[in-house]
Amino acid sequence: MKVAVVILNWNGNQLLEQFVPSVITYSQEADIYVVDNASTDDSVEFLKQHFPQVHIIQNKTNGGYAKGYNDALKHIEADIFCLLNSDIEVTQNWLTPIIEEFQSNSNTVIIQPKILDFKKKSHFEYAGAAGGFIDKYGYPLCRGRIFDTIEEDKGQYDDIKTIFWASGACFFIRKSTFQSLNGFDESYFAHFEEIDLCWRAFNAGYITKYIGTSIVYHVGGATLSVLNPKKTYLNFRNSLFTITKNADGFLFGIIFIRLVLDGIAGLKFLFSLKFRHFIAIFKAHFNFYANLNRLLKERKQLPKKKNYYKTKSIVWSYFIRKRNNY
């Protein structure tokens, strides 16, 4: 089984210098690629000089995570793609249990390892933690992280479990599946595109798993900080895109509740004097309406599957019932 570890880079010279060595050291069974998204720093020259064993693919434009990977993976021959953020430190034997799962179970097409916080290694990391799920209204949650509450890793998720979505920070997928699903939705640019892909995989009958015996450490926010309003914009907009395309049931009822909840989130930003984030949510909804006809056409073409959620409303559970652990 041929594995390609593919790191997307945009002006991340310092991250490559810090994290590529661990990938090289602990990924002997894989080919390593860096996909450069039209960087303006000296990332490419740095790689050529210091890591000649790394294959380099240079994209002509910065199309974000979605288009960046879509363009690059067309040029890579492998059975399994590992899409790895540039701010991740991998560990010894991290690939072994992943490869074993793919070899043992042909229905498993997407896998995520345990993702811990590079800056606080005793705790899970926000982006993925121990595997993702989603509620009825499209809000994501993870084992080990619900909203901003992060659990300490005490071995409670040292298991192999079927999950709903895998984190794009460290995302394994069979090449055949990636191709059959037509890759990421490039209109997303970044954020939520992995959840959309996993949801489409779920609706097509595929299985996504979490492997707790494979461990990586993620810095998080190295490319786009949580303090950046653009991150807020992309998360809210792309979440609405995703639920419109993929959710089973009475869509407009779901969307109405979602708009109310997003409005409350916007008011919270406003009262916290985070005006740019409030405006980001407003812009996200405006762009969603502008794309609604296109999204509804895509919805008609995509298969749907019931019971995509295990929690009806994580907002109610977290903020009203005060349940902050998975």
Salt bridges, closest charged atoms under 4 A:
ASP31 OD2 - LYS2 NZ 3.99
GLU45 OE2 - LYS48 NZ 3.99
ASP71 OD2 - LYS67 NZ 3.09
GLU77 OE1 - LYS175 NZ 3.30
ASP87 OD1 - HIS218 NE2 3.07
GLU89 OE1 - LYS121 NZ 2.96
GLU101 OE2 - LYS209 NZ 2.93
GLU125 OE1 - HIS218 ND1 2.78
ASP153 OD2 - LYS114 NZ 3.08
ASP158 OD1 - LYS114 NZ 2.46
ASP159 OD1 - ARG143 NH2 2.79
ASP185 OD2 - LYS245 NZ 2.79
ASP196 OD2 - ARG200 NE 3.07
ASP196 OD1 - LYS245 NZ 3.07
ASP262 OD1 - ARG258 NE 2.81
ASP262 OD2 - HIS285 NE2 2.98
GLU298 OE1 - LYS245 NZ 3.78
GLU298 OE2 - ARG294 NH1 2.55
